[in-house]
Amino acid sequence: MGMNRRDFIKSCSLVAMMGLLGACRKIPLDKIAGEPSLKQFQDEVRLAMSQTKKMLDLVKVSKPGPLRIPGASSVNRFGMAIDLDLCDGCGECILACNLENNVPLVTAEEAQKGHFMHWMELRGGSPLMCAHCGNAPCEKVCPTGAASHTPDGLSTMMYKRCTGSRFCGANCPIKARKFNFNDAQKMGLARKFNNEVPLREKGVMEKCSLCLHRLQNDRLQFKTLSAEEWRGRGVTTACSDACKRRAIIFGNWLDEKSPLVREKLPT
């Protein structure tokens, strides 16, 4: 039985659409509207670690003091240190960060180029993430105020304000900011492992937040139970929790009881 004109056009359109989907996205079609598996995130971290990265140019820095910005806290400045003598470059911190912060996968084409969304990555075998600079170059060039600083020392992103200008990424001295080119949820590249962290939309810059949500939760709980000043004691990040060699140290630079201060880092 012959095919009429309408059926012919419909079948051709369907074939064309399938061809476009197959050519543009080298991921299984049944994954486009679903969620990726945990194994896919593990595999991507292993792939990222296998690709050669530039060695870090290490410089000696002093222990940070109070922030010099309007409204800065005089008792809290949170940060992180990594003991490179202890770190063995296992990459567990990267996977832990991805799962904690719902960092999306990337397409096969981007992975081949080494363009991952990971907020943490290895460079020369050493973990690297946003340094949360006290006088952050990225924040100075953001046209909308999406890149800003908290009084406690964290360089943060307000995603609803971000228009994707990418000025902050261009002005970051260590290139720690990542631009989200994909609608990861529609493409089946995103999964919400942690309900406390929102999935980001296409067209925004992403970066390490020093697990800001953990600090916020601890502050709220502390204030309901104690009249003392909150110092963030006991709060950890996902990456520091995952480090079996305890090479990643998170804490408060202005608190004498903080692990960062007790480790007797250079002053």
C-alpha positions in Angstrom: 0.0 0.0 0.0 1.4 3.4 -1.0 2.3 6.2 1.5 0.5 9.5 1.1 2.2 12.8 1.2 1.4 13.6 4.8 2.7 10.3 6.1 5.9 10.7 4.0 6.7 14.1 5.3 6.0 13.0 8.9 8.3 10.0 8.6 11.1 12.1 7.1 10.8 14.6 9.9 11.1 11.9 12.5 14.2 10.4 10.8 15.8 13.9 10.7 15.1 14.6 14.3 16.6 11.2 15.4 19.6 12.0 13.4 20.1 15.4 15.0 19.8 13.9 18.5 22.2 11.2 17.8 24.8 13.5 16.2 24.6 16.3 18.8 24.6 14.3 21.9 26.9 11.3 22.3 24.9 10.0 25.2 22.2 7.2 25.3 18.8 8.5 24.1 17.1 6.9 27.0 19.2 9.1 29.3 18.1 12.4 27.9 15.1 12.9 30.2 16.4 10.7 33.0 19.1 10.8 35.7 22.7 9.5 35.2 23.9 6.7 37.4 26.5 7.1 40.2 28.9 5.1 38.1 28.8 7.7 35.4 30.0 10.4 37.9 32.7 8.0 39.1 33.9 7.3 35.6 34.0 11.0 34.7 36.2 11.8 37.7 38.6 9.0 36.7 38.6 10.4 33.1 39.3 13.9 34.4 42.2 12.6 36.5 43.7 10.8 33.6 44.1 13.9 31.6 47.3 15.9 31.9 47.0 19.2 33.8 49.5 22.0 34.3 51.6 21.9 37.4 50.7 24.4 40.1 53.0 27.3 40.6 53.3 27.2 44.4 54.1 30.3 46.4 54.4 30.8 50.2 51.5 32.8 51.7 50.8 34.1 55.2 48.0 33.0 57.4 45.0 35.2 56.5 43.8 37.8 58.9 40.4 39.5 59.1 38.8 40.6 55.8 39.2 44.1 54.8 35.8 44.7 53.3 32.8 46.7 54.6 30.8 44.7 57.2 33.4 41.9 57.5 33.4 39.7 60.6 36.1 40.3 63.1 35.8 36.7 64.5 35.1 34.5 61.5 37.0 33.9 58.3 36.5 30.5 56.9 39.0 28.8 54.6 40.9 25.7 53.7 44.5 24.4 53.5 45.8 21.3 51.8 48.9 19.4 53.1 50.6 18.5 49.8 52.9 16.1 51.7 49.9 14.1 52.8 47.9 14.3 49.6 48.3 11.3 47.3 46.1 12.6 44.5 43.5 9.8 44.9 40.6 12.1 43.6 38.1 11.1 46.3 37.7 14.7 47.2 36.6 15.5 43.7 33.8 12.9 43.6 32.7 13.9 47.1 32.4 17.5 46.0 30.4 16.5 42.9 27.9 14.5 44.8 27.6 17.0 47.7 27.0 20.0 45.3 25.1 18.2 42.5 27.8 19.1 40.0 26.6 17.9 36.5 28.3 15.7 34.0 29.4 17.1 30.6 28.9 15.7 27.1 31.4 13.3 25.6 32.8 16.1 23.3 33.5 18.4 26.3 35.0 15.5 28.3 37.5 14.8 25.4 38.6 18.4 25.6 39.0 18.3 29.4 36.1 20.8 29.9 34.5 19.4 33.1 32.2 21.2 35.5 34.1 19.9 38.5 34.5 22.5 41.3 37.6 20.6 42.4 40.3 19.3 40.0 43.8 18.0 40.1 46.6 20.1 38.7 50.0 18.4 38.8 48.5 15.9 41.3 47.4 18.6 43.7 43.7 19.5 44.4 42.7 23.0 43.3 39.5 24.9 43.7 38.3 28.5 44.2 40.7 30.2 46.6 38.0 32.5 48.0 40.4 35.4 47.6 40.0 38.2 50.2 40.2 40.9 47.5 38.6 38.7 44.8 39.3 39.8 41.1 36.2 37.9 39.9 33.9 39.9 42.1 35.2 43.3 40.9 34.1 42.7 37.3 30.7 41.0 37.8 28.2 43.4 36.3 25.2 42.1 38.3 26.6 41.5 41.8 26.1 37.7 41.4 29.7 37.2 42.4 30.0 38.5 46.0 31.7 38.0 49.4 30.2 37.0 52.7 31.3 38.7 55.9 32.7 35.3 56.9 35.2 35.2 54.1 33.4 33.1 51.4 33.3 34.1 47.8 29.8 33.2 46.8 27.6 32.9 43.7 23.9 34.2 43.6 22.8 32.1 40.6 19.5 34.0 40.0 21.5 37.2 39.4 24.1 35.6 37.1 23.6 36.6 33.4 26.5 34.5 32.1 28.8 37.4 31.1 31.8 35.2 32.1 33.7 38.3 33.1 34.4 36.7 36.5 35.9 33.6 34.8 38.2 35.6 32.6 39.4 37.6 35.6 40.0 34.6 37.9 43.8 34.1 38.2 43.6 30.3 38.6 40.6 29.7 36.2 38.6 28.0 38.9 35.2 29.1 37.7 33.2 27.0 35.2 30.5 28.2 32.8 27.5 26.0 32.4 26.9 25.6 28.7 24.3 22.8 28.9 20.8 22.4 30.1 22.1 19.4 32.1 18.7 18.3 33.5 17.1 18.0 30.1 20.1 16.3 28.7 20.2 13.7 31.4 23.6 15.0 32.7 22.4 16.1 36.2 21.3 14.3 39.3 20.2 15.7 42.7 22.2 13.7 45.2 21.9 16.5 47.8 18.5 18.2 48.3 20.1 21.1 50.1 21.9 22.3 47.0 19.9 23.5 44.0 20.6 22.3 40.5 21.9 25.2 38.4 20.5 26.3 35.1 22.2 26.7 31.8 24.2 29.9 31.3 25.6 30.5 34.8 29.1 30.4 36.3 29.7 27.7 38.9 32.5 27.2 41.5 33.4 25.9 44.9 31.3 27.3 47.7 33.3 25.8 50.6 30.0 23.9 51.3 28.3 27.1 52.3 25.0 25.2 53.1 26.8 23.3 55.9 27.9 26.6 57.5 24.4 28.1 57.2 22.8 25.0 58.8 25.3 25.0 61.6 24.8 28.8 62.3 21.0 28.4 62.5 21.2 25.4 64.8 23.8 27.0 67.0 21.8 30.2 67.5 18.8 28.3 68.6 20.8 26.4 71.3 23.5 28.9 72.5 23.8 32.5 73.4 27.6 32.5 72.6 29.1 33.8 69.4 29.1 31.4 66.5 32.5 30.3 65.3 31.6 27.4 63.0 33.5 24.9 65.1 33.0 21.3 64.0 31.8 22.2 60.5 33.6 20.3 57.7 33.4 20.2 53.9 32.5 17.3 51.7 36.1 17.1 50.3 37.7 17.2 53.8 35.4 14.4 55.0 36.3 12.3 52.0 40.1 12.7 52.4 41.4 9.5 54.0 44.8 10.9 54.6 43.3 14.0 56.3 45.3 16.3 53.9 42.4 18.8 53.5 41.9 21.0 56.5 38.8 23.3 56.7 38.2 25.8 59.5 38.2 29.4 60.8 41.4 31.4 60.3 40.5 33.7 63.2 39.7 31.0 65.8 42.5 29.7 67.9 40.6 26.4 68.4 40.2 25.9 64.6 42.2 23.0 63.0 43.6 25.6 60.6 45.3 27.4 63.4 46.2 24.4 65.5 48.1 22.9 62.5 50.6 25.8 63.0 50.6 26.9 59.3 53.1 29.6 58.2 52.4 33.1 59.6 
